[in-house]
């Protein structure tokens, strides 16, 4: 999906115009692909392909056009400001819980190797400090069982336990979550560490009109897809540091149907995926915002002006 958040409005419009002239040659919808352009947004070549030969051909085509440009045509626009006014990463919750996820197709039972590709995908989940603490019950005693609040369940089941293994899928609206269970049990506790076990399941069904209003994700058609998940996890919380030392969730998802850009167009109508989330490291790549951060509807998320 095309999102140039952070650029000034006139600069964003300039680059949107460039993308509209690219390989899709239309306004709206996905802009995924490789673009070769000048600093002022003049399109030289573009393509959306996984074939390295086609990509190289496109890059060389753009380079040939670049070499024919005047020096003036290669410059940035007059008055261009490289400082962005907004990036979703500006809302990175420094003292919160950041999970990094990996997703992949699973083999069927019995195994059908043709139905399992080698594609995989990654994403991040953000919880600020207040939300992170909602993973723990107020009564911190051994054996305590606690149902996570709706805000935590929504974050997982609407935006992250989705079928985006092969491409970009769509999130679910609140009313499309038909089943939602997420429980925490304290299985160990002392003066320093609280150990918890996490169990849960979900069923999300999107059938009919898009329910999340006009935004970057609005599809041009009615929806007909769903996913069921079962998950199991464990985590360790440091009482003195007020942070999680370990956090792991493993989910098995059974998906049905397809969305516009999730890469299921030529495959089976259903299948199973594996999803694993762990605490992210402190590298810069871990600061990449979640795909649906603009729909988190959290007050601490800074939105574009």
C-alpha positions as a Markdown table, in Angstrom:
| # | Residue | x | y | z |
|---|---|---|---|---|
| 1 | Unk | 0.0 | 0.0 | 0.0 |
| 2 | Unk | 1.2 | 3.5 | -0.8 |
| 3 | Unk | 1.9 | 5.6 | 2.2 |
| 4 | Unk | 4.3 | 8.6 | 2.2 |
| 5 | Unk | 3.6 | 9.8 | 5.6 |
| 6 | Unk | 6.0 | 12.4 | 6.9 |
| 7 | Unk | 6.6 | 14.3 | 3.7 |
| 8 | Unk | 5.2 | 17.8 | 3.4 |
| 9 | Unk | 1.8 | 17.7 | 1.6 |
| 10 | Unk | 3.2 | 19.1 | -1.7 |
| 11 | Unk | 6.1 | 16.6 | -1.7 |
| 12 | Unk | 3.7 | 13.7 | -0.9 |
| 13 | Unk | 1.5 | 14.7 | -3.8 |
| 14 | Unk | 4.5 | 14.9 | -6.1 |
| 15 | Unk | 5.6 | 11.4 | -5.3 |
| 16 | Unk | 2.0 | 10.1 | -5.4 |
| 17 | Unk | 1.7 | 11.5 | -8.9 |
| 18 | Unk | 4.9 | 9.7 | -9.8 |
| 19 | Unk | 3.5 | 6.4 | -8.5 |
| 20 | Unk | 0.3 | 6.9 | -10.4 |
| 21 | Unk | 2.3 | 7.0 | -13.6 |
| 22 | Unk | 4.2 | 3.8 | -12.8 |
| 23 | Unk | 3.5 | 0.2 | -13.8 |
| 24 | Unk | 0.0 | 0.1 | -12.4 |
| 25 | Unk | -0.9 | 3.5 | -14.1 |
| 26 | Unk | -3.9 | 4.2 | -11.9 |
| 27 | Unk | -4.9 | 6.2 | -8.9 |
| 28 | Unk | -5.6 | 4.3 | -5.6 |
| 29 | Unk | -4.8 | 0.8 | -4.6 |
| 30 | Unk | -1.4 | -0.8 | -4.2 |
| 31 | Unk | 1.8 | 1.0 | -5.4 |
| 32 | Unk | 4.1 | -1.9 | -4.6 |
| 33 | Unk | 7.1 | -2.2 | -6.8 |
| 34 | Unk | 10.5 | -0.8 | -7.6 |
| 35 | Unk | 10.7 | 2.8 | -8.9 |
| 36 | Unk | 13.6 | 4.5 | -10.5 |
| 37 | Unk | 13.1 | 8.3 | -10.3 |
| 38 | Unk | 14.9 | 11.6 | -10.1 |
| 39 | Unk | 15.1 | 13.5 | -6.8 |
| 40 | Unk | 12.3 | 15.8 | -8.0 |
| 41 | Unk | 9.9 | 12.9 | -8.5 |
| 42 | Unk | 10.2 | 12.4 | -12.3 |
| 43 | Unk | 9.5 | 8.7 | -13.0 |
| 44 | Unk | 12.2 | 7.0 | -15.1 |
| 45 | Unk | 11.1 | 3.3 | -14.9 |
| 46 | Unk | 9.2 | 1.0 | -12.6 |
| 47 | Unk | 8.1 | -2.6 | -12.2 |
| 48 | Unk | 6.6 | -5.0 | -9.6 |
| 49 | Unk | 8.4 | -8.3 | -10.2 |
| 50 | Unk | 10.3 | -11.0 | -8.3 |
| 51 | Unk | 12.3 | -11.9 | -11.4 |
| 52 | Unk | 15.8 | -10.5 | -10.9 |
| 53 | Unk | 16.4 | -10.3 | -14.6 |
| 54 | Unk | 13.3 | -8.1 | -15.1 |
| 55 | Unk | 14.3 | -6.0 | -12.1 |
| 56 | Unk | 17.8 | -5.5 | -13.5 |
| 57 | Unk | 16.4 | -4.6 | -16.9 |
| 58 | Unk | 14.1 | -2.0 | -15.3 |
| 59 | Unk | 17.0 | -0.5 | -13.3 |
| 60 | Unk | 19.1 | -0.2 | -16.4 |
| 61 | Unk | 16.3 | 1.4 | -18.3 |
| 62 | Unk | 16.0 | 4.0 | -15.6 |
| 63 | Unk | 19.8 | 4.5 | -15.6 |
| 64 | Unk | 19.8 | 5.1 | -19.4 |
| 65 | Unk | 17.1 | 7.8 | -19.0 |
| 66 | Unk | 19.0 | 9.3 | -16.1 |
| 67 | Unk | 22.2 | 9.6 | -18.2 |
| 68 | Unk | 20.2 | 11.6 | -20.8 |
| 69 | Unk | 18.9 | 14.2 | -18.3 |
| 70 | Unk | 20.3 | 17.6 | -17.9 |
| 71 | Unk | 22.1 | 18.3 | -14.6 |
| 72 | Unk | 19.3 | 20.7 | -13.5 |
| 73 | Unk | 16.7 | 17.9 | -14.0 |
| 74 | Unk | 18.5 | 15.7 | -11.5 |
| 75 | Unk | 18.3 | 18.2 | -8.6 |
| 76 | Unk | 15.9 | 18.3 | -5.7 |
| 77 | Unk | 13.0 | 20.7 | -6.0 |
| 78 | Unk | 13.7 | 24.2 | -4.8 |
| 79 | Unk | 12.8 | 24.6 | -1.1 |
| 80 | Unk | 12.6 | 20.8 | -0.5 |
| 81 | Unk | 12.8 | 20.0 | 3.2 |
| 82 | Unk | 14.4 | 16.6 | 4.0 |
| 83 | Unk | 13.1 | 16.7 | 7.5 |
| 84 | Unk | 9.8 | 14.8 | 7.8 |
| 85 | Unk | 6.9 | 16.2 | 9.7 |
| 86 | Unk | 5.6 | 12.8 | 10.6 |
| 87 | Unk | 6.8 | 9.2 | 10.8 |
| 88 | Unk | 4.9 | 6.4 | 12.5 |
| 89 | Unk | 8.2 | 5.4 | 14.1 |
| 90 | Unk | 8.0 | 8.7 | 16.1 |
| 91 | Unk | 5.4 | 6.9 | 18.3 |
| 92 | Unk | 7.8 | 4.0 | 19.1 |
| 93 | Unk | 6.9 | 3.0 | 22.8 |
| 94 | Unk | 10.4 | 3.1 | 24.3 |
| 95 | Unk | 9.3 | 1.6 | 27.7 |
| 96 | Unk | 6.7 | -0.7 | 26.3 |
| 97 | Unk | 6.5 | -4.2 | 24.9 |
| 98 | Unk | 7.7 | -4.7 | 21.3 |
| 99 | Unk | 7.2 | -8.1 | 19.7 |
| 100 | Unk | 8.7 | -9.3 | 16.5 |
| 101 | Unk | 6.8 | -11.9 | 14.5 |
| 102 | Unk | 7.5 | -14.4 | 11.8 |
| 103 | Unk | 4.8 | -16.2 | 9.7 |
| 104 | Unk | 5.0 | -19.1 | 7.3 |
| 105 | Unk | 2.7 | -21.6 | 5.5 |
| 106 | Unk | 2.4 | -25.0 | 7.2 |
| 107 | Unk | 2.1 | -28.3 | 5.5 |
| 108 | Unk | -1.3 | -29.9 | 5.2 |
| 109 | Unk | -2.2 | -33.2 | 6.8 |
| 110 | Unk | -1.5 | -35.4 | 4.9 |
| 111 | Unk | 1.4 | -33.3 | 3.5 |
| 112 | Unk | 0.9 | -31.7 | 0.1 |
| 113 | Unk | 4.1 | -30.0 | -0.7 |
| 114 | Unk | 2.8 | -28.2 | -3.8 |
| 115 | Unk | 0.4 | -26.2 | -1.6 |
| 116 | Unk | 3.2 | -24.9 | 0.7 |
| 117 | Unk | 5.4 | -22.2 | -0.8 |
| 118 | Unk | 8.6 | -20.9 | 0.6 |
| 119 | Unk | 7.2 | -17.4 | 1.3 |
| 120 | Unk | 7.3 | -16.0 | 4.8 |
| 121 | Unk | 6.7 | -12.6 | 6.4 |
| 122 | Unk | 7.5 | -10.6 | 9.5 |
| 123 | Unk | 5.9 | -7.8 | 11.4 |
| 124 | Unk | 6.0 | -6.0 | 14.8 |
| 125 | Unk | 3.4 | -5.5 | 17.6 |
| 126 | Unk | 3.6 | -2.4 | 19.7 |
| 127 | Unk | 2.2 | -2.1 | 23.3 |
| 128 | Unk | 3.1 | 1.1 | 25.3 |
| 129 | Unk | 4.0 | 0.7 | 29.0 |
| 130 | Unk | 0.4 | 1.0 | 30.2 |
| 131 | Unk | -0.8 | -1.6 | 27.7 |
| 132 | Unk | 2.1 | -3.9 | 28.5 |
| 133 | Unk | 1.0 | -4.0 | 32.1 |
| 134 | Unk | -2.4 | -5.2 | 31.0 |
| 135 | Unk | -0.8 | -8.6 | 30.3 |
| 136 | Unk | -0.6 | -9.1 | 34.1 |
| 137 | Unk | -3.5 | -9.6 | 36.5 |
| 138 | Unk | -3.8 | -7.1 | 39.4 |
| 139 | Unk | -3.8 | -10.0 | 41.9 |
| 140 | Unk | -0.3 | -11.3 | 41.4 |
| 141 | Unk | -0.4 | -14.7 | 43.1 |
| 142 | Unk | 0.4 | -18.2 | 42.1 |
| 143 | Unk | -2.4 | -19.9 | 40.1 |
| 144 | Unk | -4.2 | -16.6 | 39.4 |
| 145 | Unk | -6.1 | -16.8 | 36.0 |
| 146 | Unk | -6.8 | -13.6 | 34.2 |
| 147 | Unk | -8.6 | -12.7 | 31.0 |
| 148 | Unk | -6.8 | -10.1 | 29.0 |
| 149 | Unk | -8.8 | -6.9 | 28.3 |
| 150 | Unk | -10.3 | -6.1 | 24.9 |
| 151 | Unk | -7.6 | -3.7 | 23.9 |
| 152 | Unk | -5.0 | -6.5 | 24.1 |
| 153 | Unk | -7.2 | -9.0 | 22.3 |
| 154 | Unk | -8.1 | -6.5 | 19.6 |
| 155 | Unk | -4.4 | -5.7 | 19.0 |
| 156 | Unk | -3.6 | -9.4 | 18.4 |
| 157 | Unk | -6.7 | -10.7 | 16.7 |
| 158 | Unk | -7.7 | -7.8 | 14.5 |
| 159 | Unk | -4.3 | -6.6 | 13.3 |
| 160 | Unk | -1.7 | -9.4 | 13.8 |
| 161 | Unk | -3.1 | -12.9 | 13.7 |
| 162 | Unk | -4.0 | -12.4 | 10.0 |
| 163 | Unk | -3.0 | -14.2 | 6.8 |
| 164 | Unk | -0.2 | -12.0 | 5.4 |
| 165 | Unk | 2.4 | -14.7 | 4.8 |
| 166 | Unk | 2.6 | -14.1 | 1.1 |
| 167 | Unk | 1.6 | -10.5 | 0.8 |
| 168 | Unk | -0.3 | -7.6 | 2.4 |
| 169 | Unk | -3.7 | -8.6 | 3.8 |
| 170 | Unk | -6.4 | -6.6 | 5.5 |
| 171 | Unk | -7.2 | -6.1 | 9.2 |
| 172 | Unk | -10.5 | -7.0 | 10.8 |
| 173 | Unk | -13.2 | -4.6 | 12.2 |
| 174 | Unk | -14.2 | -5.1 | 15.8 |
| 175 | Unk | -17.6 | -6.7 | 14.9 |
| 176 | Unk | -15.8 | -9.2 | 12.6 |
| 177 | Unk | -14.1 | -10.9 | 15.6 |
| 178 | Unk | -16.6 | -13.6 | 16.3 |
| 179 | Unk | -14.6 | -15.4 | 19.0 |
| 180 | Unk | -11.9 | -14.0 | 21.2 |
| 181 | Unk | -10.3 | -15.7 | 24.1 |
| 182 | Unk | -7.0 | -14.7 | 25.7 |
| 183 | Unk | -6.1 | -15.9 | 29.2 |
| 184 | Unk | -3.0 | -15.5 | 31.4 |
| 185 | Unk | -2.2 | -17.8 | 34.3 |
| 186 | Unk | 0.6 | -17.1 | 36.8 |
| 187 | Unk | 2.6 | -20.3 | 36.9 |
| 188 | Unk | 5.5 | -19.0 | 39.0 |
| 189 | Unk | 6.3 | -16.0 | 41.2 |
| 190 | Unk | 8.9 | -14.7 | 43.6 |
| 191 | Unk | 10.3 | -11.3 | 44.7 |
| 192 | Unk | 11.9 | -10.7 | 41.3 |
| 193 | Unk | 10.1 | -12.6 | 38.5 |
| 194 | Unk | 6.6 | -13.4 | 37.5 |
| 195 | Unk | 6.2 | -16.3 | 35.1 |
| 196 | Unk | 3.0 | -16.5 | 33.1 |
| 197 | Unk | 1.3 | -18.9 | 30.7 |
| 198 | Unk | -0.8 | -17.6 | 27.8 |
| 199 | Unk | -3.6 | -19.4 | 26.1 |
| 200 | Unk | -6.2 | -18.2 | 23.6 |
| 201 | Unk | -8.2 | -18.7 | 20.4 |
| 202 | Unk | -10.0 | -16.6 | 17.9 |
| 203 | Unk | -12.3 | -16.6 | 14.9 |
| 204 | Unk | -12.5 | -13.6 | 12.6 |
| 205 | Unk | -14.9 | -13.5 | 9.7 |
| 206 | Unk | -15.0 | -10.6 | 7.1 |
| 207 | Unk | -17.9 | -11.1 | 4.7 |
| 208 | Unk | -19.5 | -8.2 | 2.9 |
| 209 | Unk | -18.8 | -4.5 | 2.9 |
| 210 | Unk | -15.6 | -3.0 | 4.3 |
| 211 | Unk | -16.4 | -1.7 | 7.8 |
| 212 | Unk | -13.4 | 0.4 | 8.7 |
| 213 | Unk | -14.2 | 3.6 | 6.8 |
| 214 | Unk | -12.1 | 5.4 | 4.2 |
| 215 | Unk | -8.4 | 4.9 | 4.8 |
| 216 | Unk | -5.2 | 3.5 | 3.2 |
| 217 | Unk | -6.6 | 0.0 | 3.5 |
| 218 | Unk | -10.1 | 0.5 | 1.9 |
| 219 | Unk | -10.5 | -2.3 | -0.7 |
| 220 | Unk | -12.5 | -1.8 | -3.9 |
| 221 | Unk | -14.7 | -4.8 | -3.3 |
| 222 | Unk | -16.7 | -6.7 | -0.7 |
| 223 | Unk | -14.8 | -9.1 | 1.6 |
| 224 | Unk | -15.0 | -12.9 | 2.0 |
| 225 | Unk | -12.2 | -14.2 | 4.1 |
| 226 | Unk | -11.7 | -15.5 | 7.7 |
| 227 | Unk | -9.2 | -17.0 | 10.0 |
| 228 | Unk | -9.3 | -19.2 | 13.1 |
| 229 | Unk | -6.4 | -19.3 | 15.5 |
| 230 | Unk | -5.2 | -21.2 | 18.6 |
| 231 | Unk | -2.3 | -19.9 | 20.5 |
| 232 | Unk | 0.0 | -20.8 | 23.4 |
| 233 | Unk | 2.6 | -18.7 | 25.0 |
| 234 | Unk | 4.8 | -18.0 | 28.0 |
| 235 | Unk | 6.5 | -14.9 | 29.4 |
| 236 | Unk | 8.7 | -13.7 | 32.3 |
| 237 | Unk | 8.2 | -10.3 | 33.9 |
| 238 | Unk | 10.9 | -8.6 | 36.0 |
| 239 | Unk | 9.1 | -6.8 | 38.9 |
| 240 | Unk | 11.9 | -4.4 | 39.7 |
| 241 | Unk | 12.7 | -3.5 | 36.1 |
| 242 | Unk | 9.0 | -3.3 | 35.3 |
| 243 | Unk | 9.5 | -5.0 | 31.9 |
| 244 | Unk | 9.3 | -8.4 | 30.3 |
| 245 | Unk | 12.5 | -10.4 | 30.1 |
| 246 | Unk | 11.0 | -13.1 | 27.9 |
| 247 | Unk | 7.8 | -13.2 | 25.9 |
| 248 | Unk | 6.8 | -15.8 | 23.3 |
| 249 | Unk | 3.5 | -16.6 | 21.6 |
| 250 | Unk | 3.0 | -19.4 | 19.1 |
| 251 | Unk | -0.2 | -19.5 | 17.1 |
| 252 | Unk | -1.6 | -21.9 | 14.5 |
| 253 | Unk | -4.0 | -20.2 | 12.0 |
| 254 | Unk | -6.5 | -21.8 | 9.7 |
| 255 | Unk | -7.3 | -19.3 | 7.0 |
| 256 | Unk | -10.1 | -19.3 | 4.4 |
| 257 | Unk | -10.6 | -17.1 | 1.4 |
| 258 | Unk | -8.3 | -14.4 | 0.1 |
| 259 | Unk | -7.8 | -10.6 | 0.1 |
| 260 | Unk | -6.7 | -8.4 | -2.7 |
| 261 | Unk | -3.0 | -8.4 | -2.2 |
| 262 | Unk | -2.2 | -11.3 | 0.1 |
| 263 | Unk | -0.8 | -13.6 | -2.6 |
| 264 | Unk | -3.5 | -16.4 | -2.4 |
| 265 | Unk | -5.0 | -15.7 | -5.9 |
| 266 | Unk | -3.6 | -18.8 | -7.6 |
| 267 | Unk | -3.5 | -21.2 | -4.6 |
| 268 | Unk | -6.0 | -23.3 | -2.6 |
| 269 | Unk | -9.0 | -21.7 | -0.9 |
| 270 | Unk | -7.8 | -22.5 | 2.6 |
| 271 | Unk | -4.7 | -23.6 | 4.5 |
| 272 | Unk | -2.7 | -23.3 | 7.7 |
| 273 | Unk | -0.1 | -20.9 | 8.8 |
| 274 | Unk | 2.3 | -20.8 | 11.8 |
| 275 | Unk | 2.9 | -17.5 | 13.6 |
| 276 | Unk | 5.7 | -16.9 | 16.2 |
| 277 | Unk | 6.2 | -13.8 | 18.3 |
| 278 | Unk | 9.1 | -13.0 | 20.5 |
| 279 | Unk | 10.5 | -9.9 | 22.2 |
| 280 | Unk | 12.2 | -7.8 | 19.6 |
| 281 | Unk | 15.9 | -6.8 | 20.0 |
| 282 | Unk | 17.0 | -3.2 | 20.3 |
| 283 | Unk | 18.2 | -2.7 | 16.7 |
| 284 | Unk | 16.9 | 0.1 | 14.5 |
| 285 | Unk | 15.0 | -2.5 | 12.4 |
| 286 | Unk | 12.9 | -3.3 | 15.4 |
| 287 | Unk | 11.6 | 0.3 | 15.3 |
| 288 | Unk | 9.7 | -0.4 | 12.1 |
| 289 | Unk | 6.0 | 0.4 | 12.7 |
| 290 | Unk | 3.4 | -2.3 | 12.5 |
| 291 | Unk | 1.6 | -2.4 | 9.2 |
| 292 | Unk | -1.8 | -1.4 | 10.7 |
| 293 | Unk | -0.4 | 1.1 | 13.3 |
| 294 | Unk | -2.6 | 3.8 | 11.7 |
| 295 | Unk | -5.7 | 1.7 | 12.8 |
| 296 | Unk | -4.5 | 0.9 | 16.4 |
| 297 | Unk | -6.7 | 3.8 | 17.5 |
| 298 | Unk | -4.4 | 4.4 | 20.5 |
| 299 | Unk | -4.0 | 7.9 | 22.0 |
| 300 | Unk | -0.2 | 7.5 | 22.2 |
| 301 | Unk | 0.1 | 7.0 | 18.4 |
| 302 | Unk | 1.0 | 10.2 | 16.8 |
| 303 | Unk | -1.0 | 10.7 | 13.6 |
| 304 | Unk | -0.3 | 12.9 | 10.6 |
| 305 | Unk | -1.6 | 16.5 | 10.8 |
